[in-house]
Amino acid sequence: MPDNTMPSNSPSTVPTNNATGNVAPVNNAPVNSAPVSPVPVDGATTTPKKSNKILFIVIALFVFICLVLGAVAAYFAYKSTKDDKSDDDNDTTETQITNFEECEEAGYPIMESYPRQCAVPGGDTYTEDIDIDDTATNDTDNTSDDSATGEDTDDSDASTTKNIKIYFPRDPDSMDDYDAVFAVNRSSTRVDIGTYAIEQLIAGPTAAEQATGLFDVLDVEGVSNCSNKDFSLNVNKTTKVATLKFCKVVTSAGGGEDARIMTAIEETLKQFSTVDTVTILTRDGHCFGDESGMDLCLD
């Protein structure tokens, strides 16, 4: 008799439709294995990693800017303090040192020029007070005759070598600027050092000095009207006015050339402590370079 039992691997029951009693078809389609996205819990949020990175960069940049601004502020505060201290030191130095003697006593460097000069580091330079001629003084009119004859009356002074400066114009600097003159050094043991300086100005620059552009500015010619001298020089020690009177005719084209001559003479004589102002007269006693003809230099 045939065995009507179902295999053990067959389903023991067949689903039926309860309403009709028909057998329901079995769905053998494969189960969808796609991953299911997790559902966030109510009230919870997620922050992207990119937002965290931007926030970190912003904070770091802010901190860097603060550090830079702080460093800049600290630098300027330090510089301001240092400048104030330097100004205070200079003010203190200038208050303590007022002349050559005080500068020398303080031990500051002495420049062996004539006149000697003392330099305060970071401050002023002070010049030693000297006289053009301490030996020839007229007690009656308080006028010092700077002995243009060159006769020395003090043997002790005659043995002292004096270094002085002679001022000449220079090409091209002095072509348009008539006040532009440049110093060269000379030395002498003569007592009438002011007269010697003007004599050197008339003699002109040396060949080596001319090679640097310096040129002769003062020439005289003709017959002298004062004992065959080229000029006479007198210094009033009270007013500190030096009066230079030419005894011969000064060769000049006038205008700018006169201005250069006057500048060279004034700067050469004003290096001496006894001279503050220079009056220059022609052979006839008129003001040199005064084109008005009113002799304004004599007022």
Secondary structure as GFF3:
##gff-version 3
##sequence-region A 1 299
A	DSSP	alpha_helix	49	96	.	.	.	ID=ss1
A	DSSP	alpha_helix	100	105	.	.	.	ID=ss2
A	DSSP	beta_strand	110	111	.	.	.	ID=ss3
A	DSSP	beta_strand	117	119	.	.	.	ID=ss4
A	DSSP	beta_strand	125	127	.	.	.	ID=ss5
A	DSSP	beta_strand	137	138	.	.	.	ID=ss6
A	DSSP	beta_strand	143	145	.	.	.	ID=ss7
A	DSSP	alpha_helix	155	158	.	.	.	ID=ss8
A	DSSP	beta_strand	162	168	.	.	.	ID=ss9
A	DSSP	alpha_helix	173	176	.	.	.	ID=ss10
A	DSSP	beta_strand	182	188	.	.	.	ID=ss11
A	DSSP	alpha_helix	193	203	.	.	.	ID=ss12
A	DSSP	alpha_helix	207	210	.	.	.	ID=ss13
A	DSSP	beta_strand	220	221	.	.	.	ID=ss14
A	DSSP	beta_strand	231	236	.	.	.	ID=ss15
A	DSSP	beta_strand	241	246	.	.	.	ID=ss16
A	DSSP	beta_strand	249	250	.	.	.	ID=ss17
A	DSSP	alpha_helix	256	269	.	.	.	ID=ss18
A	DSSP	beta_strand	277	281	.	.	.	ID=ss19
A	DSSP	three_ten_helix	296	298	.	.	.	ID=ss20
###
